[in-house]
Amino acid sequence: NSEAPCVAAALLGASLLGCAAGQDACSAECPPRTMEGVLVPALCPGDDAATTLAGVAFDVCHPAADSGGALSVTLQDYTVSRAPAGPAFITVMSNYYVGCNAGRREANIFSYTSNLIHERYPNVVFWSSLKGGSDSTCTTWARTYERDGAVALGSAAISQPFTINDDAFQLRDAFFTAPFPHPSYIIIDHHGVIRDKFVGPCCGVANYFSCSTSQALKLNQTLHDKIEPLLKEIEALYGGSAECYYKEWQPWSTCDCGGGGEAGIRTRRRALWQRAIGDGACARAEESEACDCPPADCEPGDWTAWSECSRTCGEGEQFRT
């Protein structure tokens, strides 16, 4: 409902600010304060995020895992640098409430921008943390953001952002506690340090169309402007040159024996973690090999007629197949 008022204030509670609280509430002060002015412990720029929520696995409601089954991620998966012997990550996280029109407007842009950047730089990982719904509504809203972003901006979805149901408020309380009304964002560098924390251009807007597309698109430029210097820092770690880094190989597929015969083909794939610095060219993340096909199952046909007897007199032999 594009004209429905933002309902996040009820979800946040009386002591926290809602997304329609007005532009005056869109503060980037850190540490944050409650409406009563009490400081709230939450991570700020310069703080170490690498040990935050250590070992806590967050289920990704969308997109689904490539290899089937549930996909879960931890902050440590993407805040611990493996450079220069492996990939170095940048993590960008958003904070949205379902039903908030300002959040929905920006979530479309976030989905669009995350695909643009992640396709070119797979080591830049995007998390979209949603509050105020179940796992099923998390998936529904993620698909809505993805669809609206693709329709409005002409970008096909790839594999980002990781959308997480943060209804237990673990991510919100660690990073986005009031007065960071959503939509708001943090950027974590390759050392696991929070480098930036800011509110979005539609913050304080109650109705979806009150934030124009051109205004919402400022988020796209802001994210590019803040991420590019961090990519240059990573480039310097490798002396201007680095290999392509991949995730582990997925299991081999079943043997494809569609061509008939005793030999078939099986394949396996691996996801790209970080492109080579420079020309960015990487080898194919897929390989194939020959495999043995099981004997074809045979269905016996009807018997042929008996052959003539091998002898015209006495004991002989007849055959049929």
KEVODREN-694937 format. One record per residue (C-alpha): x, y, z; residue in one letter. Coordinates in steps of 0.2 Angstrom, whole numbers, always signed. Layout:
{r {X,Y,Z},'A'}
...
***
This chain:
{r {+0,+0,+0},'N'}
{r {+10,+15,-6},'S'}
{r {+0,+28,+4},'E'}
{r {-1,+18,+20},'A'}
{r {+7,+27,+35},'P'}
{r {+23,+20,+42},'C'}
{r {+20,+8,+56},'V'}
{r {+37,+6,+62},'A'}
{r {+34,+17,+77},'A'}
{r {+23,+4,+85},'A'}
{r {+36,-9,+82},'L'}
{r {+50,+1,+89},'L'}
{r {+41,+5,+105},'G'}
{r {+38,+21,+114},'A'}
{r {+56,+24,+119},'S'}
{r {+62,+23,+101},'L'}
{r {+60,+33,+86},'L'}
{r {+49,+28,+71},'G'}
{r {+54,+30,+52},'C'}
{r {+40,+44,+51},'A'}
{r {+47,+54,+65},'A'}
{r {+52,+68,+54},'G'}
{r {+69,+74,+47},'Q'}
{r {+74,+81,+64},'D'}
{r {+75,+63,+71},'A'}
{r {+87,+57,+57},'C'}
{r {+102,+59,+67},'S'}
{r {+119,+51,+64},'A'}
{r {+125,+55,+82},'E'}
{r {+135,+40,+89},'C'}
{r {+134,+33,+102},'P'}
{r {+115,+35,+100},'P'}
{r {+102,+41,+113},'R'}
{r {+85,+37,+117},'T'}
{r {+71,+50,+115},'M'}
{r {+74,+54,+134},'E'}
{r {+93,+58,+129},'G'}
{r {+100,+42,+138},'V'}
{r {+115,+35,+129},'L'}
{r {+113,+18,+121},'V'}
{r {+127,+6,+119},'P'}
{r {+129,+3,+101},'A'}
{r {+144,+1,+89},'L'}
{r {+150,+17,+81},'C'}
{r {+162,+22,+67},'P'}
{r {+180,+16,+73},'G'}
{r {+173,+2,+83},'D'}
{r {+178,-16,+80},'D'}
{r {+163,-26,+73},'A'}
{r {+173,-42,+70},'A'}
{r {+170,-50,+87},'T'}
{r {+152,-44,+88},'T'}
{r {+139,-58,+90},'L'}
{r {+153,-70,+88},'A'}
{r {+147,-87,+82},'G'}
{r {+129,-81,+80},'V'}
{r {+122,-88,+63},'A'}
{r {+109,-79,+54},'F'}
{r {+97,-88,+43},'D'}
{r {+95,-80,+26},'V'}
{r {+77,-79,+20},'C'}
{r {+82,-74,+3},'H'}
{r {+90,-78,-9},'P'}
{r {+90,-97,-6},'A'}
{r {+106,-106,-6},'A'}
{r {+113,-111,-23},'D'}
{r {+116,-129,-17},'S'}
{r {+98,-131,-10},'G'}
{r {+93,-130,+9},'G'}
{r {+95,-116,+21},'A'}
{r {+109,-103,+20},'L'}
{r {+116,-95,+35},'S'}
{r {+129,-82,+38},'V'}
{r {+139,-75,+53},'T'}
{r {+147,-58,+54},'L'}
{r {+164,-67,+56},'Q'}
{r {+162,-75,+38},'D'}
{r {+164,-58,+31},'Y'}
{r {+173,-47,+44},'T'}
{r {+189,-57,+46},'V'}
{r {+202,-52,+32},'S'}
{r {+211,-66,+24},'R'}
{r {+223,-54,+14},'A'}
{r {+235,-56,+6},'P'}
{r {+233,-75,+5},'A'}
{r {+215,-74,+2},'G'}
{r {+200,-62,+0},'P'}
{r {+197,-46,+10},'A'}
{r {+179,-41,+12},'F'}
{r {+168,-26,+14},'I'}
{r {+151,-28,+23},'T'}
{r {+137,-16,+20},'V'}
{r {+122,-18,+31},'M'}
{r {+105,-10,+30},'S'}
{r {+91,-8,+44},'N'}
{r {+73,-9,+38},'Y'}
{r {+56,-12,+46},'Y'}
{r {+42,-21,+35},'V'}
{r {+28,-9,+32},'G'}
{r {+39,+7,+32},'C'}
{r {+37,+16,+16},'N'}
{r {+53,+25,+18},'A'}
{r {+62,+9,+21},'G'}
{r {+53,+1,+6},'R'}
{r {+58,+15,-6},'R'}
{r {+76,+13,-1},'E'}
{r {+76,-6,+0},'A'}
{r {+72,-6,-19},'N'}
{r {+88,+5,-22},'I'}
{r {+98,-6,-10},'F'}
{r {+93,-21,-19},'S'}
{r {+98,-13,-36},'Y'}
{r {+114,-6,-30},'T'}
{r {+120,-22,-21},'S'}
{r {+118,-32,-37},'N'}
{r {+128,-19,-47},'L'}
{r {+142,-18,-35},'I'}
{r {+142,-37,-30},'H'}
{r {+143,-42,-48},'E'}
{r {+159,-32,-51},'R'}
{r {+166,-34,-33},'Y'}
{r {+160,-51,-26},'P'}
{r {+170,-47,-10},'N'}
{r {+158,-33,-6},'V'}
{r {+144,-42,+3},'V'}
{r {+127,-34,+7},'F'}
{r {+115,-38,+21},'W'}
{r {+97,-32,+22},'S'}
{r {+91,-34,+40},'S'}
{r {+72,-34,+41},'L'}
{r {+61,-32,+57},'K'}
{r {+43,-34,+61},'G'}
{r {+38,-50,+52},'G'}
{r {+40,-69,+51},'S'}
{r {+52,-79,+41},'D'}
{r {+38,-80,+27},'S'}
{r {+35,-61,+27},'T'}
{r {+54,-59,+26},'C'}
{r {+55,-69,+10},'T'}
{r {+40,-60,+3},'T'}
{r {+47,-42,+7},'W'}
{r {+64,-47,+0},'A'}
{r {+56,-52,-16},'R'}
{r {+46,-36,-17},'T'}
{r {+61,-25,-14},'Y'}
{r {+70,-35,-28},'E'}
{r {+56,-35,-40},'R'}
{r {+53,-16,-38},'D'}
{r {+71,-12,-39},'G'}
{r {+72,-22,-56},'A'}
{r {+56,-14,-63},'V'}
{r {+61,+4,-58},'A'}
{r {+79,+3,-62},'L'}
{r {+81,-11,-75},'G'}
{r {+93,-22,-65},'S'}
{r {+91,-41,-65},'A'}
{r {+93,-48,-47},'A'}
{r {+109,-59,-45},'I'}
{r {+113,-65,-28},'S'}
{r {+112,-50,-16},'Q'}
{r {+108,-44,-4},'P'}
{r {+107,-57,+10},'F'}
{r {+90,-54,+18},'T'}
{r {+89,-59,+36},'I'}
{r {+74,-59,+48},'N'}
{r {+81,-49,+62},'D'}
{r {+65,-50,+72},'D'}
{r {+75,-54,+88},'A'}
{r {+83,-37,+85},'F'}
{r {+101,-44,+87},'Q'}
{r {+108,-34,+73},'L'}
{r {+97,-19,+77},'R'}
{r {+103,-17,+95},'D'}
{r {+121,-20,+90},'A'}
{r {+122,-7,+76},'F'}
{r {+106,+3,+74},'F'}
{r {+99,+7,+91},'T'}
{r {+88,+23,+92},'A'}
{r {+90,+37,+87},'P'}
{r {+95,+28,+71},'F'}
{r {+77,+27,+63},'P'}
{r {+77,+16,+48},'H'}
{r {+82,+16,+34},'P'}
{r {+100,+17,+40},'S'}
{r {+116,+9,+36},'Y'}
{r {+133,+3,+42},'I'}
{r {+149,-1,+32},'I'}
{r {+162,-13,+39},'I'}
{r {+179,-13,+31},'D'}
{r {+191,-27,+28},'H'}
{r {+198,-26,+46},'H'}
{r {+181,-28,+53},'G'}
{r {+180,-10,+59},'V'}
{r {+165,+0,+56},'I'}
{r {+170,+14,+44},'R'}
{r {+153,+23,+42},'D'}
{r {+136,+24,+49},'K'}
{r {+122,+35,+41},'F'}
{r {+104,+37,+38},'V'}
{r {+96,+36,+21},'G'}
{r {+89,+50,+10},'P'}
{r {+71,+45,+13},'C'}
{r {+73,+45,+32},'C'}
{r {+58,+54,+40},'G'}
{r {+46,+51,+25},'V'}
{r {+29,+43,+29},'A'}
{r {+22,+40,+12},'N'}
{r {+31,+30,-2},'Y'}
{r {+29,+43,-16},'F'}
{r {+34,+57,-4},'S'}
{r {+52,+51,-7},'C'}
{r {+55,+53,-26},'S'}
{r {+65,+41,-36},'T'}
{r {+78,+54,-39},'S'}
{r {+79,+57,-20},'Q'}
{r {+80,+38,-16},'A'}
{r {+93,+36,-29},'L'}
{r {+105,+47,-19},'K'}
{r {+108,+31,-9},'L'}
{r {+115,+22,-24},'N'}
{r {+128,+36,-26},'Q'}
{r {+132,+37,-7},'T'}
{r {+136,+19,-6},'L'}
{r {+147,+20,-22},'H'}
{r {+156,+35,-14},'D'}
{r {+159,+27,+3},'K'}
{r {+164,+9,-4},'I'}
{r {+176,+15,-18},'E'}
{r {+190,+21,-6},'P'}
{r {+189,+5,+4},'L'}
{r {+191,-5,-12},'L'}
{r {+207,+5,-15},'K'}
{r {+213,+1,+3},'E'}
{r {+211,-17,-1},'I'}
{r {+220,-15,-18},'E'}
{r {+235,-8,-8},'A'}
{r {+235,-24,+3},'L'}
{r {+240,-34,-13},'Y'}
{r {+252,-22,-20},'G'}
{r {+241,-19,-34},'G'}
{r {+239,-37,-39},'S'}
{r {+229,-51,-33},'A'}
{r {+223,-68,-38},'E'}
{r {+205,-73,-40},'C'}
{r {+198,-80,-24},'Y'}
{r {+184,-93,-24},'Y'}
{r {+173,-102,-11},'K'}
{r {+175,-121,-9},'E'}
{r {+169,-132,-24},'W'}
{r {+151,-138,-22},'Q'}
{r {+149,-156,-24},'P'}
{r {+149,-165,-41},'W'}
{r {+133,-166,-50},'S'}
{r {+126,-183,-54},'T'}
{r {+133,-191,-70},'C'}
{r {+124,-184,-85},'D'}
{r {+121,-199,-97},'C'}
{r {+109,-191,-109},'G'}
{r {+120,-195,-124},'G'}
{r {+119,-213,-121},'G'}
{r {+134,-225,-121},'G'}
{r {+145,-229,-106},'E'}
{r {+153,-212,-103},'A'}
{r {+144,-196,-97},'G'}
{r {+149,-179,-90},'I'}
{r {+147,-172,-72},'R'}
{r {+150,-154,-67},'T'}
{r {+154,-144,-51},'R'}
{r {+154,-125,-48},'R'}
{r {+162,-113,-35},'R'}
{r {+156,-95,-31},'A'}
{r {+169,-81,-34},'L'}
{r {+174,-72,-18},'W'}
{r {+185,-59,-25},'Q'}
{r {+191,-54,-43},'R'}
{r {+209,-51,-47},'A'}
{r {+214,-33,-45},'I'}
{r {+218,-25,-62},'G'}
{r {+209,-32,-77},'D'}
{r {+198,-42,-66},'G'}
{r {+198,-57,-77},'A'}
{r {+195,-74,-68},'C'}
{r {+195,-92,-74},'A'}
{r {+178,-100,-76},'R'}
{r {+171,-106,-59},'A'}
{r {+165,-122,-67},'E'}
{r {+173,-138,-72},'E'}
{r {+168,-154,-80},'S'}
{r {+175,-172,-81},'E'}
{r {+170,-188,-89},'A'}
{r {+161,-201,-78},'C'}
{r {+155,-219,-80},'D'}
{r {+137,-222,-84},'C'}
{r {+128,-237,-76},'P'}
{r {+122,-250,-88},'P'}
{r {+106,-246,-97},'A'}
{r {+91,-254,-90},'D'}
{r {+85,-267,-103},'C'}
{r {+67,-272,-106},'E'}
{r {+66,-290,-114},'P'}
{r {+56,-290,-130},'G'}
{r {+45,-304,-137},'D'}
{r {+53,-321,-141},'W'}
{r {+56,-324,-159},'T'}
{r {+50,-339,-168},'A'}
{r {+59,-355,-166},'W'}
{r {+73,-359,-179},'S'}
{r {+72,-374,-190},'E'}
{r {+78,-390,-182},'C'}
{r {+97,-393,-185},'S'}
{r {+93,-411,-190},'R'}
{r {+79,-418,-201},'T'}
{r {+80,-435,-192},'C'}
{r {+85,-440,-174},'G'}
{r {+89,-427,-160},'E'}
{r {+94,-409,-166},'G'}
{r {+93,-391,-159},'E'}
{r {+82,-376,-161},'Q'}
{r {+85,-358,-156},'F'}
{r {+75,-343,-152},'R'}
{r {+80,-325,-145},'T'}
***
